Amino acid sequence: MVLSPYDQQVYNAGFKFVPQTQYLLNPFQIPQGGGADASKPDFGIPSLKVEGGGSGGGAAFTGGISDLTSNFQTTVDDRQKRLFDAYNNPSTAKVLGMDMFRQDVNPVDAGEYLAADMAVPQQRTMLGKMFQPQSAEEIMQEGYEPMTNIGILSSILGKADKFGTLPRADQAFISSQMGYTGPTVFGDNQSGLSKDPFGLNTRSAFGNYAERVGVEADKLGEALTKSADKRGLTFDASQGALVDAAGNVIDEDEYDAAMQDFINKTNLMRTKFGYYTKKTKERDELRRLDEERIAAAAKKKREDIMKTQSYQNITGGDMGDDGQTPGGGGGNVTTSGGDTYGGEAFGYNEAAEKTDFYREGGRVYYMDGGLTDLVDIYD
């Protein structure tokens, strides 16, 4: 897939899961001051010794928590890059020498796409449906598609899997956090499942890691606030630090004995708080972008109706049985084809638009669940 110069700039800045500009209501604005390096948390991460060998990316792990979180982020980012490259360069995606994607249009139409410098639509082959997971970017742009279950156990688990019912942004976020099977703060990961550095499954059949990161951040923020309060101190969760009476962050050089005791005894808790706070922000950004995508699709849908239909009647009231008589309600519209469209005299009804979009919008049938790479064995 050929990216526009600005979309390529966004991707190079580290925002790898942002939908292309054509899918958004407003272009994504690159924050000033650098890219999205998720390996650099907003709060300091102490170096604590973690026992256990192995790693998620094949490299030996011998360091502390800062090495653990960095190794995790490198592993999941590398996985996303592989999936991104396969999606955008389908001719390179093969298993046993066979293609995992095939062209979804005839050769003439494909030539028109290429002439317009656009990606030729692709669809997964049978092998692709079994062995090629979706990247976070693909989910954000095109919606989630269940992979083909392999084996009796996978089929059984697939029927119970709730991943397909999650919001699209949450699906994309979870995908972006998958692939690390190395050690956690508890030591070796013997399960073979994708986990985060603190032992939580990033992909499970029955949970939602996107929700869990927010729960963990809130819970840890409350615990740190209470711990500081017991010492007569104030911990500001929004700043991730001890603050004075005016709400200003206290410099470490000014710590008294009580403050230093708080810092020493909450090292791991503050590390986890910083990690889950950052992950919550990543999730929230994807949710914001998905809201923009929904609004853009709803706007386009309304514009298409206005362009392609000749309207017989626009009123401030509901149509009667004859499709013409005002009834005193919500501003419905009857088209020349006999279809009636409702809603606040063409005002934007967000709930209705979302329902329509998820029900009818192209490839967005994410309510149809299925098993997606539970063990992530296909990378």
N, C-alpha and C positions, 0 to 999 in steps of 0.2 A: 504494500500500500504506500503510495506516494504521499508524504505529508507536505502541507503548505509550509513556506518558510517560517511563519510564526509558530505553527504547531510543532515544527522541528525544534525551534528555539525553546518552547515550553518543555518539550521532552528532554532536551539536552540540559536544561536547568534542573532536572531531577524530578519533575512532576510527570511521572511515567504513566499515571492512570487517569489523567485528565482527558475527557472526550475531545475529539477534534472540534475546532471552532464551528464547523458547519452544523454540529449537533447541539449547539448551545444558543440560548437566547441572547447572551452577551459574551464577547470574547473573554477567556480566562485571563486574569491579570497576574503576571508574575510578581510575587511580593518583592519589595525592595530589600536589598541586603543579602541576597544569596538564594540558592536553590533549596530544594527539599531534601536535605540529607538526613534521612531518618535514623542514621547511626549516631547522630549527634543530638542527644536529648536536651530538652529545655532546662533540666535540672542536673546538677552534678551527679555522676555515678561513681561511688567509691570503688576501689579495687579490693574486693574481698576474695579470699581464696575459695575456690569451688572444687571439691573433689570429684573425680570421675574422668574417664577418658572418652575417646570417640568424638565425633562431631557430625554436623549436618551436611557439611560440604566436602567431606573427605580429608580435611586437614586436622591434625592432632590439636586437641585443646588442652592447654596447660596453664591458663591464666586465671584472672579473677572475673568478677561480674562484668566489668567494662569490656573484657575480651569476649565474654559469653554473649552479651547483647550485640556486640559488633559482628561476631561470627553469625549470629542469627540473622541480622539484617543483611549481611553480605549474601548469605545463602538464599533468602527469600527474594532478594533483588535479582540475583543471578537466574533464579527460576523464572521470574517474570520476564526477564530479558529473553530467555530461550522461547517462552511462549509468545512473546511479542514478535520476535523475529519470525517464528513459524507462521503466525497469523498474517503478518505483513509481507512475507516472502514465501508463499505457500509452495513454490516449486522446490524449496529446500527442506520441506517437512516430509520425511519419509520414514518408514519402518520396514526393515528387511528389504530395502530398495523399492518399496511400493509407496505411492503417493497417499498422503493423509488428507489432501484437499483436491477437489476437482472444480473446474470452471462451471459456474452456475448460469452462463448465458451462451448463446450460439456464437460462432466465430465472428460473424458480422457485427453483432452488438459488442463483442469484446473489443473489436477494433475501434469502435466509437468511444468506448471507455478510455482506451489507451491514447487515442488522439486528443481526448480532453484532459489528459494527464490525471486520470482517475483510476483507482484500483478496480480491477475486474472482479465482480462478485464471485465469491467462492462458496462452496459448501463442503462439509466433511464427507469423506468416503466412509465406508463401513469400518475400515481400520481406524480412520480418524476419529470416529465416534467412540471407539473403544480405547484409543491410546493417546489422543491429543486433547488435554484439558484446555479450557479457555483461560486466557489471560484476564487480568482485572480490566484492562482497557477494552477488550472485546465484549466483556459482560456489560460494561458501562455503555458502549455504543450500540450493541445489537441485542442485548438481553441474554439471559442464561438459557442454555440448552442442555438437558440431561445427557450424560454419557450413556452408552449402551452397557448394560450390566453384563458381567461375565460370570457364569457359574450360578449354581442354585443359591448359595449363601448370599452372593451379591444381589441377586434378584429379590430375595426375601428382605434384606436390609434396605434395598432401594425403595420398596413399597412403604417402608416406615420413615424414610429419610425426609426431613422437613426443609432441607436446603432450598428446594425449588419454590417454597412458599415465602421465603424471606424477601424483603425489599431489595431491589436491584443494587443499590449502593452498598448494602450490607454484604450481598453476595460478592461484589467486586472487592470490598475490603478484605473479606475472609480469604479470597483467592490470593490477594497480595501478601498475605501472611503465612501462606502454606509452603511446605517443602523442607522445613528444618526438622530433622529427626535426631539431632545431636543431644549432648548433655544439657541438663537444666540445673537449677540451684540444688536439686535433689540428687544430682549425680547422673549416671548413664541413663539414657532413655531406652529401656528394654522393650517398649511397646511397638516401636517402628512407626508410630503415628506422628503426624505433624504437631509439634508443640512449640509454645513460646519459651523464652528463657526461664520463666518461673513456673513451668510445668503445666500450664493450661493447654488443652487441645485447641488448636486453631481451627480445626475442621472436624465437626462431629455430626452424627446423623440427627441428633435430637436437640442440640443447643444452638446458640447464636453468639459466636465470639465477638461480633461487632457490638452487641449489647453488653457482653461481659466486661469488655475493657472499660466501659463507662461505669459499670457497677463497681469494679475494682478501684478505679480512680476515686470515686466518691467515698467508698468505704475507707480507703487508706487516708484520704484527706481528713475525714472525720476523726480517725484514730490519731493522726499526728496532731490535730488541733487539741484533742483531749489530753494527749501526752504533754504537750507544751503548757496547757492550762494548769495542769497539776504542779508544774514548776513555777507558776506565776508568769508564764511567758505567753506570747501570742504567735501562733503559726498561721500565716495567710496562705490558704490552699491555692488561691488564684495566682500567687507569685512563687509558690513553692519554697517559702523561706520564712524565717523568723522576722517579725517586724516590730517597730516601736509603737508608742501610743498614737503617733500620727499616721501609721500605716506604711512607714518607710522601711525598706529592707535594711536590716542591721548588718553591717560589714563584719566579716569573720574576725578581723583584728580587734573588734570591740566586744567580742563575746566574753561574758563573765562565766563563773563556774557553773551556774545553772544552765546557761546556754550551751556550754561545751559538753555538759553531761547529756543534754538532750540530743545533740548532734552525734555523740559517740554511741548512744544506745538506740538510735533510730536509723542507723546506716542502711540496713537492708530495706526497712520500711520506706524510707525516703527514695531509695533507688527504684523500688517497685512503683511508688507513687509517680515519680517522674516518667517512668516508662509507660505506664497505663494512661497518664495524662496526655502524653504525646500521641499515643495510638488513638485516643479518643478524638483528638484534634484531626488526625488523618481521616478517621471515619466520618467526622462531621463535615469535612470538606467535600468528601465524595457525596454525602447526602445533599449538601447544598448544590453541587453540580447536577445531581439527578433531579432536584426540584427545577432547576433551570431547563433541563432537557424536557421535562414534562410540560413546563409552561411553553417552551418553544414549539413542541409538537401540538399542543392545544391551540396555540395561536395560528399555526399553519393550517390546522384542520378547519378553523373558522374562516380563514382567508380563502381556502379552497372552496368552501361552501358558497361564500359570497361571489366568487369568480365563476363558478360553474352552474349555479342555479339561478333561475329568474324567479323572484319572490312575488307571490300573489297578494300576500297580506302580512304586514308587520304591525302588531298592536301592542298595547300595554296590558292586554288581558288574555286569558286562556281562549283557545278556539272552541267553538261549539262543535256539535256533532257534524255539522256541515263543513268544518274546516275553515269557516270564514267568520263566524259570529263571535265577537269578543265576549268572554265569560267573566272577566274580572280577576285575572290571576297573574301568571308569571311571564308574560311577554313572549308567547310562542310564535313561531314562523312556519307558514305552510309554503312549500316549494311547488313549482309547476309539476313536479313528479308525484305530488301527493304526500310527500314526507313532511312530518311536523317536527320542528326543532324548538326546544324550550329553553328558558333560562334568562331571566332578568334583562330582557330586551338586549340580548347579545352581551351581557356582562359576563365576566369570567367566573364560572362556578368551579372552583378548584377540585372539590370532591368529585363532582360529576365528570370533569375532564380526566381526572386520574383513573376513575373507574372505566371510562370509555377507552382510555389509552392502553391500560393493561389488558382490557378485554380484546381490543381490535387492532392494536398498534403493531402491525408488521410481524416481527419475530419475537414479540414480547410476551410470549405465553409462559411467564415464569411461575404461574400458579400450578403448572403441571410439574410435579416433583420428580425426583429420581436420584439415583446414586451418583455422586461426583467424586471420584478419586479419593475415597475415604482414607486409604492408606498411602495415597500419593506414590503408587508403585511404578508409574509410567514415565517418570522423568529420567 
